[in-house]
Structures are given as structure tokens and as C-alpha cells.
Amino acid sequence: MNPGVLKALLCLLVALALLCWAPMPARALDFSGQITTLAIQTNNSLQQQGLTDLTRLRLKLEDQQGPFSWHISYDNELLWGGAVRDPAFSTLIAPPVPTFLDATATIRQSPSSFWRHALYRGWLQYEADALRVTVGRQRIAWGSGRIWNPTDRFNPVQPTALEPDQKLGVDALDMQWRYSNYGSIEGVAAPGRDASLTSRKLALRWQDTFGEFDVAAMLGRIGSERVAGLDVTGNIGEAGARLEWMQSNGGASGSYGQLAAGVDYTLHNDWVPRGLYLAVEYFYSGAPGAIALSQDRLQSISGQLLGLMGGYDLSPLWRLDILTILDMERFGWFVAPSLTWSAMENVDIALIVQLPGGQQGSEFARLNHLYTVRADWYF
């Protein structure tokens, strides 16, 4: 890690600690945080069952002065147990974090524990009238799909991820001009760096609303790829519908397209008075193949997948959700039910299970069954 970045992160930690104990002025900075703990049971690379614990402390500091605002999120992560003792662990952590700025460092590593810290978000923003400019590590949220987002070429996340809400972010300059109440033009520029296997990314996106539908179109260059995309979402009767398409040319994979299309609906009747959420989504990839870790696009072994989602509030404090993905080209499946309990106003506890399976060579055959208890405390 760059020594200057490391010093900056250490200074930030000291500043946050002082902020916790120092008397607050009449107008204080907005300080918050989150502690997340996951107890994970699954098989390692030798197919030996083991228990792993991941604990993450995330500290957030932000402020706004007139048209300027800024935000910093700083993480400490401690991983210990079976995953760290796995012979393949050193190989898994060897690749550099795919960001332009090297803002991640290992604090301590032992045969059974791994402790690191990182900059999760860090941006400065100017917003006035119809213009918004953001520079720094940020989340570029493009796409409307519930399970897959082909047009998200900055922060794509696989639907099988244990924490799909944890998006790495991109070091970029983002400029958005709102020319009407619903219409905008957005441009994003993110530099590339060979040392971190990060591609240069340039993209332009237009979006507007026409009746019941939101429409967005994008053009860009992701590394050597020239990309174009379309995102349409709206209401058809009482159901929501969405179509997301991306076409790429000129890259190492040649010419290929990806498409996600789906509908969702909330059913209300005497049997499900709180509303049963249902969704179905189809994903097509014109560049199927071996899964590779990439921050540039969605990856899949199969060219056609079908996703099903359901969710229901069992009570004001308990919610049941389930995600099912089927490999339509090979016999394979991924089933992931979760049960969430709002234990306190600022504490959530979830039981998460992942049950992949299928014939050899199918989309999910390489994955292991996984059982997780997750606890989030917000402060």
C-alpha cells in the first residue's frame, strides 16, 4: 500500500477517535458507524468443513457546507477461523484490490487470523442548481434489474455473493446535469492502473421518464471494449417490468451482449395480508465461460439463467426472503433463503443459507453449501 495513503488512513482513525470523546460544537460533523459480524460454516478447498468469523467495523464521517459535501467510510475487517487456515487462502488474497487508488493494507496476518483496513468510500461533491459533480471513491449505481445489472460496468456484483450490498466502489469523476425534473445526463471517468488490473472506464448515460416508464441509454469505453446499453423500467398494470441490455465490441471476448428482463408483483389477499413480493428475471450472456473475478462485467458459465425471488413480512419484526436461480442450459440450481429479525431499533440479525447444486460443469456445481448468521449493529 502507498505509504501516503496508509498515513492518511491512520490519521483518519485518530481523528474519528478524538471526535468520539471531544465535546461537540453546536454544529457537529455527522459521525456514524456499523459493526457487522458473520459466522460462516462451509467447506474449504479440501472439502473440509470449517467455521469462519468475519467482523467488520465501518466508521463514517460526512459534512456539508453550502454546495460542498464530503463523505468518508473507513473499514477494519478481522477474519479468523477455517477460511484463513485453508491452503488456498493465500492465493485468494494475493490479487490486488481492483481499484485505481491502493487504499487497502494488511495490518496483521497469522495462521488463523487476517486483519486488514481499507477505504470503502471517500468522495467530495459539489451540487448547485442542476449540476452535481462528485470525485473520489464512490458507488456508480446503474441498472434497474433485481438480480442482474448488465449495464452496471463499474460495480457489477454476482447474485451468488454472500454480501451483495457490499460493493467495492470505483475511483472516478462523476458529473450529472439534470435538465428537467426527471431527465439527466451523466458522465463518468475512471482511470485505469495495470498494477491493480483496473481498466480505464469512460461512460455517458442519459435518462428520462415517459409516462409510466423510466428510460436510460448509455455509451462507453471499458478498457478496450466499446459498449452501449439500454435500461427500461416501468409499470404494466399492478406489476413492475424492466428490461436491461448491454452490447460490447472490440474487447478480448469479441462482440457479445448481455440482457436481463423481468417482472415483479406484490400479492395482497387474506392469506398474505402484509403483501407477498414475487419476482422473476431472465439473464442471457453472449460471453459465457469460466468464472473469473472481474469488476468490469457480470460473469457466468451458462449463457441462460432464470432467477426467482420471493419475500414476505412474517411480522413487523421478522421477514423471510428466498432467491432461486436455475441454470437453463445445464442442470443446476442455487437456492438462498434468508430470515431477518429486527432485534432492536439499530440491530438486525439474519440467518442466511446458500444451497447450490447441479451436474458437473453447470453454473453452480463448483459452489459449496454455506450457512451464515449475520448481525448488524448501527450507531
C-alpha positions in Angstrom: 0.0 0.0 0.0 1.2 3.5 -0.7 2.8 5.0 2.5 1.0 8.3 2.0 -2.4 6.6 1.8 -1.6 4.5 4.8 -0.7 7.6 6.8 -3.9 9.2 5.7 -6.0 6.3 6.9 -4.2 6.2 10.2 -4.8 10.0 10.7 -8.4 9.5 9.8 -8.7 6.8 12.5 -7.1 9.1 15.1 -9.5 11.9 14.1 -12.5 9.7 14.4 -11.4 8.6 17.9 -10.9 12.1 19.0 -14.3 13.0 17.6 -15.9 10.4 19.8 -14.6 11.8 23.1 -14.3 15.5 22.2 -17.1 18.0 23.2 -19.2 18.6 20.2 -19.8 22.1 18.9 -23.2 23.4 18.1 -22.9 22.2 14.6 -21.0 18.9 14.6 -19.9 16.6 11.8 -22.2 13.7 11.1 -20.5 10.7 12.6 -22.0 7.2 12.4 -20.9 3.6 12.0 -21.7 0.0 11.7 -20.4 -3.3 13.2 -21.1 -6.4 11.1 -20.4 -9.9 12.3 -20.8 -13.0 10.1 -20.4 -16.6 11.4 -19.9 -18.7 8.3 -19.9 -22.5 8.1 -18.9 -24.1 4.8 -16.3 -26.4 3.2 -12.8 -25.2 2.3 -10.8 -26.0 -0.9 -10.1 -29.5 0.5 -13.8 -30.1 1.1 -13.2 -30.0 4.9 -16.0 -28.3 6.9 -15.0 -25.3 9.0 -16.3 -22.3 10.8 -15.1 -18.8 9.9 -15.9 -15.4 11.6 -15.8 -12.1 9.8 -16.1 -8.9 11.9 -16.2 -5.5 10.2 -16.1 -2.1 11.8 -17.1 0.7 9.4 -16.8 4.3 10.5 -18.5 7.1 8.6 -17.8 10.8 8.7 -19.5 13.4 6.5 -20.4 17.0 6.4 -21.9 19.7 4.1 -21.0 23.4 3.8 -23.2 25.2 1.2 -22.9 23.5 -2.2 -20.0 21.3 -1.0 -20.3 18.0 0.9 -17.9 15.1 1.6 -18.1 11.5 2.9 -15.6 9.0 4.2 -16.2 5.4 5.1 -13.3 3.5 6.7 -13.2 -0.2 7.3 -11.4 -2.6 9.7 -12.0 -6.3 8.9 -10.9 -9.2 11.0 -11.2 -12.7 9.5 -10.4 -15.8 11.5 -11.0 -19.5 11.5 -11.4 -22.0 8.8 -11.1 -19.8 5.8 -7.8 -18.4 6.9 -6.4 -21.9 7.6 -7.5 -23.0 4.1 -4.3 -23.8 2.0 -5.9 -21.7 -0.8 -6.4 -18.6 1.3 -3.0 -17.0 0.3 -3.9 -17.5 -3.3 -7.3 -15.8 -2.8 -5.9 -12.7 -1.2 -2.9 -12.4 -3.5 -4.5 -10.5 -6.4 -4.5 -6.7 -5.8 -7.8 -4.9 -5.0 -9.1 -3.8 -8.4 -9.2 0.0 -7.7 -7.1 2.8 -9.0 -6.1 4.0 -5.6 -4.3 1.5 -3.4 -6.1 2.1 -0.2 -6.1 -1.3 1.4 -3.5 -2.8 3.7 -2.9 -5.9 5.8 -2.4 -5.0 9.4 -1.6 -8.5 10.8 -1.8 -12.0 9.4 -1.3 -15.2 11.3 -2.0 -18.9 10.6 -5.6 -18.5 11.9 -6.4 -14.7 11.5 -6.3 -12.0 8.9 -6.7 -8.3 9.8 -6.8 -5.5 7.2 -8.1 -2.0 6.9 -9.4 -0.1 3.8 -11.0 3.0 2.5 -14.6 1.9 1.5 -15.9 5.3 0.3 -14.2 8.7 0.1 -15.6 11.5 -2.0 -16.0 15.2 -2.4 -19.2 16.6 -4.0 -20.3 19.9 -5.4 -24.1 20.4 -6.1 -25.8 23.5 -7.1 -28.9 24.1 -9.2 -28.9 21.4 -11.9 -25.3 20.3 -11.7 -23.7 17.7 -9.4 -20.0 16.8 -9.5 -18.5 14.0 -7.4 -14.9 13.0 -7.3 -13.3 10.1 -5.3 -14.2 6.5 -4.4 -18.0 6.2 -4.9 -20.8 3.9 -6.0 -21.9 4.3 -9.6 -25.4 2.7 -9.4 -26.6 2.0 -13.0 -29.2 -0.6 -13.9 -32.7 -1.5 -12.6 -32.6 -5.3 -12.6 -33.4 -7.0 -9.3 -30.9 -9.8 -9.7 -28.6 -8.9 -12.7 -27.4 -5.5 -14.0 -25.7 -5.8 -17.3 -25.4 -2.0 -17.8 -23.5 -1.7 -14.5 -19.9 -1.8 -15.8 -18.5 0.0 -12.8 -19.6 -2.1 -9.8 -21.2 -5.4 -11.0 -21.9 -7.9 -8.3 -22.6 -11.6 -8.8 -26.1 -12.6 -7.4 -24.4 -15.5 -5.5 -22.4 -13.1 -3.4 -22.8 -13.6 0.3 -23.0 -9.8 0.8 -24.4 -8.4 -2.4 -24.8 -5.0 -0.7 -21.1 -4.6 -0.2 -20.0 -3.0 -3.5 -16.3 -2.2 -3.9 -16.8 1.2 -5.4 -14.8 3.0 -8.1 -12.3 5.9 -8.0 -13.9 8.2 -10.5 -15.1 11.7 -11.5 -18.9 11.7 -11.9 -20.7 14.7 -13.4 -24.5 14.9 -13.7 -26.7 17.6 -15.3 -30.4 17.5 -14.6 -32.1 19.3 -17.5 -35.6 18.6 -16.1 -37.4 17.2 -13.1 -36.9 13.7 -14.4 -34.3 13.9 -17.1 -30.5 13.9 -16.7 -27.2 13.4 -18.5 -24.4 11.8 -16.5 -20.7 11.3 -17.4 -18.2 9.1 -15.5 -14.5 8.9 -16.0 -12.4 6.4 -14.0 -8.7 6.0 -14.6 -7.0 2.6 -15.0 -3.9 1.1 -13.4 -2.1 -2.0 -14.6 -0.7 -2.8 -11.2 -4.3 -3.4 -9.8 -5.6 -4.9 -13.1 -8.0 -1.9 -13.3 -9.3 -0.8 -16.7 -9.9 2.8 -17.7 -13.6 3.4 -17.9 -15.4 6.3 -19.7 -19.2 6.3 -20.0 -22.1 8.6 -20.7 -25.7 8.0 -19.6 -29.0 9.7 -20.4 -32.2 9.0 -18.6 -35.7 10.4 -18.6 -39.3 9.5 -17.8 -42.0 8.9 -20.3 -45.5 8.2 -18.8 -45.2 5.1 -16.7 -41.7 4.2 -17.9 -38.1 5.3 -17.0 -35.7 5.0 -19.9 -31.9 5.2 -19.8 -29.3 4.7 -22.5 -25.5 4.6 -22.1 -22.4 4.6 -24.3 -18.9 4.0 -23.0 -15.5 2.5 -23.3 -14.4 -0.1 -20.7 -10.8 -0.8 -21.3 -10.6 -1.9 -24.9 -14.4 -2.6 -25.1 -16.8 -0.2 -26.8 -20.2 -0.6 -25.0 -23.7 0.6 -25.5 -26.7 -0.2 -23.3 -30.4 0.4 -22.7 -32.4 0.3 -19.4 -36.2 0.5 -19.4 -38.4 0.1 -16.3 -42.0 0.9 -15.6 -45.4 -0.4 -14.6 -47.7 -2.7 -16.5 -50.9 -2.8 -14.6 -50.1 -3.5 -11.0 -46.8 -5.2 -11.9 -43.4 -3.7 -12.4 -41.4 -4.6 -15.6 -37.8 -4.0 -16.5 -35.5 -4.7 -19.5 -31.7 -4.1 -19.4 -29.4 -4.7 -22.3 -25.7 -4.2 -22.9 -23.7 -4.8 -26.1 -19.9 -4.9 -26.3 -17.4 -4.8 -29.2 -13.7 -4.7 -29.5 -12.6 -6.4 -26.3 -10.8 -9.7 -25.6 -14.1 -11.6 -25.7 -15.0 -10.2 -29.1 -18.6 -9.0 -29.8 -21.1 -10.1 -27.2 -24.3 -8.9 -25.5 -25.9 -9.4 -22.1 -29.6 -9.0 -21.3 -31.8 -9.1 -18.2 -35.6 -8.9 -18.3 -38.1 -9.4 -15.5 -41.3 -8.6 -13.8 -42.2 -8.2 -10.1 -45.5 -8.0 -8.3 -46.7 -7.8 -4.7 -49.7 -10.0 -4.0 -52.3 -9.0 -1.3 -55.1 -11.2 -0.2 -56.5 -12.8 3.0 -53.7 -15.4 3.0 -50.9 -12.8 2.7 -52.3 -9.6 4.2 -48.8 -8.0 4.5 -48.1 -8.5 0.8 -46.1 -11.3 -0.8 -43.4 -10.0 -3.0 -42.7 -12.1 -6.1 -40.2 -11.5 -9.0 -38.9 -13.5 -12.0 -35.9 -12.4 -14.0 -34.2 -13.9 -17.1 -30.5 -13.4 -17.8 -28.7 -14.0 -21.1 -25.0 -13.7 -21.6 -23.4 -13.9 -25.1 -19.9 -14.4 -23.4 -20.4 -17.5 -21.2 -17.4 -19.3 -19.9 -15.2 -20.0 -16.9 -15.9 -17.7 -13.9 -13.2 -15.0 -13.4 -13.0 -12.4 -10.7 -13.8 -9.1 -12.5 -15.1 -5.7 -11.6 -15.9 -5.0 -15.3 -18.9 -7.1 -16.1 -21.2 -9.9 -14.9 -19.6 -13.4 -15.2 -21.4 -16.7 -15.9 -20.6 -20.2 -17.0 -24.0 -20.7 -18.6 -25.5 -18.4 -21.3 -29.0 -18.5 -19.9 -30.1 -18.3 -16.2 -33.6 -17.8 -14.7 -34.0 -16.1 -11.3 -37.0 -16.2 -8.9 -37.4 -14.1 -5.8 -39.9 -14.0 -3.0 -40.3 -12.1 0.2 -42.8 -11.8 3.0 -43.0 -9.9 6.3 -44.0 -12.6 8.8 -44.5 -9.9 11.4 -43.4 -6.3 11.9 -40.0 -7.7 13.2 -39.5 -10.9 11.0 -39.0 -11.1 7.3 -38.5 -14.2 5.1 -36.8 -13.9 1.6 -35.7 -16.5 -0.9 -33.6 -16.3 -4.1 -33.6 -19.2 -6.6 -31.5 -19.3 -9.7 -31.8 -22.0 -12.3 -29.2 -22.9 -15.0 -31.3 -23.3 -18.1 -28.6 -24.8 -20.3 -27.2 -27.3 -17.8 -29.0 -28.9 -14.9 -28.1 -26.7 -12.0 -29.6 -24.5 -9.2 -28.8 -22.0 -6.5 -31.3 -21.6 -3.6 -30.7 -19.0 -0.9 -33.3 -18.4 1.8 -32.8 -15.8 4.5 -34.7 -15.0 7.7 -34.2 -11.5 9.1 -35.1 -10.3 12.7 -35.1 -6.7 13.7 -34.0 -7.4 17.2 -33.7 -3.7 18.2 -34.2 -0.4 16.5 -30.5 -0.4 15.5 -29.8 -4.2 15.4 -30.6 -6.7 12.7 -29.9 -10.4 12.8 -30.2 -12.7 9.8 -29.9 -16.4 9.1 -28.7 -16.9 5.5 -28.4 -20.3 3.7 -26.9 -21.0 0.3 -27.7 -24.4 -1.3 -26.1 -24.6 -4.7 -26.0 -27.8 -6.8 -26.2 -29.4 -10.2 -24.4 -31.6 -12.6 -20.7 -31.2 -13.2 -20.0 -28.2 -15.4 -23.2 -26.4 -14.5 -23.3 -22.8 -13.2 -23.3 -23.6 -9.5 -21.7 -27.1 -9.3 -18.4 -25.6 -8.1 -20.0 -23.8 -5.1 -20.3 -25.3 -1.6 -23.3 -25.2 0.7 -23.0 -22.3 3.1 -24.7 -21.4 6.4 -24.3 -17.9 7.9 -25.6 -15.9 10.9 -25.2 -12.2 10.3 -25.6 -9.5 12.9 -25.5 -5.7 12.1 -25.4 -3.0 14.8 -25.8 0.6 13.6 -24.7 3.5 15.7 
